[in-house]
Amino acid sequence: MVTVSVLVVNGALLAAGFLTRAQAVLLFAVVEVPLGCVVGVALAAGVVAQRRRGLGERESVFRVLGDSPFWPLVRAEIRAYRSLWLWMRDRYSDIEPGALVFTASKGTLVVPAAFAVATVIEIGVLHLLMPWWWLRIVLAGLSIWSLVALLGYVAVHRVHPHYLTDTRFVMRQSGTLVATLDRADIVSIALRRRFAETAPTIIDGRLYVPNADGTTIDIVLTSPVTAQLPALLAKRRKVQVVDRISLYVDEPTQLISALSEPTPTVARTASAECIPEAR
């Protein structure tokens, strides 16, 4: 965020003629070099501390990065941009070859569309009210960047749909694996609309994986499975055992039909391509 802000401000001041190229580079260096030094020193100190505990160099680096409070945010943002790129190319991420894809994306563009309209209006208002055009450029750049970031987080959900293989049904939400069901463990699957829950949760042994319109399918299992609710920080992901599931998919009747087949015929969907997830 700091780097993006500095680049936007530098570019605006340079375009407005308030800075020369040399001054713009110097301003960037004055902000980023000390910040980079602080981050580098902190990383080095953490690695040294881990090495003293007997860990290898590679293990130490990953341990320090994993313990950093900023790493989940950085990783989430990188993942969002990557998902946006896949979405633009109409591809999915981490789909097994030959799997059937079941999306849950209806209605997910309502908020981003409203935000995009508000951003365009905001840029127009700023253009009329702000007397300094370089400041208008800075604020417009930040508004556009925030819109791209929002679309990226929407893309994370859209490019990580549920999918069905010949042996299991994999449920995902916001790019996180929620639960994996063995097809042999599914006792029943039925079409049922529930509107009470609009966010992933677990209540009385029932896992809810909804969207803004609730859920469309109920699944009952012969034996409990472990389910994990999505969260930005791994330590905040709630893990429980469930034996009933309420799920939203865009085409519930197709999922019921596919899971009801005694001998599944798994055909690769035209829109699903296996893209290995960046780790």
Secondary structure by P-SEA (a helix, b strand, c coil): caaaaaaaaaaaaaaaccccaaaaaaaaaaccaaaaaaaaaaaaaaaaaaaaacccaaaaaaaaaaaccaaaaaaaaaaaaaaaaaaaaccccccccbbbbbbcccccaaaaaaaaaaaaaaaaaaaaccccaaaaaaaaaaaaaaaaaaaaaaaaaaaccccccccbbbbbcccccccccccccccbbbbbbbccccccccccccccccccccccbbbbbcbbbbbbbbccccccbbbbbbcbbbbccccaaaaaaaaaccccccccccccccccccc
